[in-house]
């Protein structure tokens, strides 16, 4: 099995100018760098990662790309650029020229307009992403899913992955419109879903059974070829840590055959992001 962690972050607090995470989240209110993650990857047999932005900043994106060039286990970077900027298409072309830049992530959960991703003014940027083979990571909450569905239908050639299964209301043991909205998105072949971030949506002291109905629905509607595992490290340290989430994931997927588990834990990430299977 070639295991890939398809969702992890690095950051420097000095560069964040008071942005999240706040000091109250003591477990993650510090710098995180490749040397912090490397022992966890080695301990769990994970050979590569997808490094995902956590600031709406091109400077941050280029810093991540520089880290990726220096760090063999970073196999891909998901960055950020202003998709509504007049020069968005040119900025995307420039970023796409970086070998490890594989995706862009507008931080939709932090944008007041729930319909933002369906804005017709995004057309030049989304067309440029399609042209250059840049994927869209969708950092959304359940309320954003109808607009994301509109976008996914309008751009069937745009590869989209829903981060953290759209953060369903696990702590409330509820589903709301999430279940049907995810099913509609899963009906589109260009949409994938990350099995990540579930434990931070659960109540403190969560158990695997709290997560099971949500993971089961994701697997049911997307199928094992379009579900991609990620840790959401270091954010996962707020809810048990890397090893606990990986163990929970293995329990949630234990009923699947080995081929399906291999896909979810690694091969789907390689295919979605266009990452070579060869060891760098």
C-alpha positions, 0 to 999 in steps of 0.5 A: 500500500502506498499511503498518501496523506492528502490534507496537511498544513504548515504555518508560521504564526509570525506570518499570520498577523493574528489570523486563525488559530487563536491563542485559545487553541493552545495545541496548535498555536505554534509554528508547524514545519516539515520536521514536526510531521516527518516522524508521524509519517514515518511511524505510520508508513505514509510516504507522501503528503498534499500540503494545503494552504491555510491563509488567503495569501499568495505569499503563503502559497509561494512559501508552501511551494518553497517548502515543497521543493526542499521536502521530498515527502510533500508531493503536491501543494494546494495554494490560493490566489484571488479568483475574482482578481482582474488578473486571476487567469494570469496568476493561475497560469504562473502558479500552474508553472510550478511543478508541485502546484496541483490545486487552489483552495478559495476559503469558502467557509470564511466568505460571508456570501454562501453563493460565492463559488457560483458567481459568474465573475469567477468564469475566467479563473475557473476556465484557467484552472481547467486549462492548466489542469489545476484542481479545486479544493472546496473548503465548505460547510453544508450551507455552501453545497448548493452553490458548489453543485451549481459550479460543478455542473457548470464546469464538468471538466474542473476536478473538484474535491470537497474538503472534510466531507463538507464538515457535517454536523456530527456533534449534533448527530444530525444530517440536515440537508447535508446528506442529500446535497452530498448525494447530488454532488457525488452524482457528478463524476468530476467531484471527489470527497476527502475523508478528513476533518471529521473528528474536529466536527464531533463532540470531545471524547468522540468514538468511531461510531459517532463518525460512522454514519457520515463516513458510510454516506460518503462511501456510499454516494462517492464510492471508493474510487472518489474518496481520498483520505487526509489527516488535517494535521495539525488541526487534528491535534485538537481532537485526539491527534494523528494516530487516533484519527488514522486508527478511526479511519482504518476502523471505518474502512475495515469492511472494504477490500484491500484494493478499495482501502489502497485507493482511499489511503493513497492511490486516489490522491495520486490520481486526483492530484496527478502525482507520480507514483515514483518515489522522488 
